[in-house]
Amino acid sequence: MSKKPPVKVKDPHTGQELELVPEKVWTLAPKGRKGVKIGLFKSPSGKYFRAKVPEDYPA
């Protein structure tokens, strides 16, 4: 398994800008339209949140 690069995201629980590696990445797309890539991140406080990741990020 290759190591994924970290993404700069804003933690909604603390409001801090963090560089985290998503635990899971998927595409969220409405029917018939181009979607966005979403990542599942775990905050240092232990809470999970979702945030948009770059389109070229490996799935």
C-alpha positions as CSV (number, residue, x, y, z in Angstrom):
1,M,0.0,0.0,0.0
2,S,1.5,3.3,-1.0
3,K,1.6,6.3,1.4
4,K,-0.8,9.0,0.4
5,P,0.3,12.7,0.7
6,P,-1.2,14.9,3.3
7,V,-3.9,17.5,2.4
8,K,-4.2,20.9,4.0
9,V,-7.7,21.1,5.5
10,K,-9.5,23.2,8.1
11,D,-10.7,21.2,11.1
12,P,-14.3,22.2,11.8
13,H,-14.1,21.3,15.4
14,T,-11.0,23.4,16.4
15,G,-10.9,25.9,13.4
16,Q,-7.2,25.1,12.8
17,E,-5.6,24.6,9.4
18,L,-4.0,21.1,9.5
19,E,-2.2,18.8,7.1
20,L,-3.8,15.4,7.4
21,V,-3.9,12.2,5.4
22,P,-7.5,11.1,4.6
23,E,-8.5,7.7,5.8
24,K,-10.8,7.2,2.9
25,V,-11.4,9.1,-0.4
26,W,-14.4,8.8,-2.8
27,T,-16.1,10.8,-5.5
28,L,-19.4,12.4,-4.7
29,A,-21.4,13.2,-7.8
30,P,-25.0,13.9,-8.7
31,K,-26.5,11.9,-11.5
32,G,-25.2,13.0,-14.9
33,R,-22.8,15.7,-13.5
34,K,-19.2,16.0,-12.6
35,G,-18.6,15.4,-8.9
36,V,-16.0,16.4,-6.3
37,K,-13.6,14.2,-4.4
38,I,-14.3,13.9,-0.7
39,G,-12.0,12.6,2.0
40,L,-12.6,11.3,5.5
41,F,-10.2,12.8,8.0
42,K,-9.6,12.2,11.7
43,S,-8.9,15.3,13.8
44,P,-6.2,15.2,16.5
45,S,-9.0,15.7,18.9
46,G,-10.3,12.2,17.8
47,K,-13.4,13.4,15.9
48,Y,-14.0,12.5,12.3
49,F,-14.9,15.0,9.5
50,R,-15.2,15.2,5.7
51,A,-13.6,17.7,3.5
52,K,-12.9,18.2,-0.2
53,V,-9.6,17.0,-1.6
54,P,-7.9,18.0,-4.8
55,E,-9.3,16.4,-8.0
56,D,-5.9,14.8,-8.9
57,Y,-5.6,13.1,-5.4
58,P,-5.2,9.3,-5.6
59,A,-8.3,7.4,-4.6
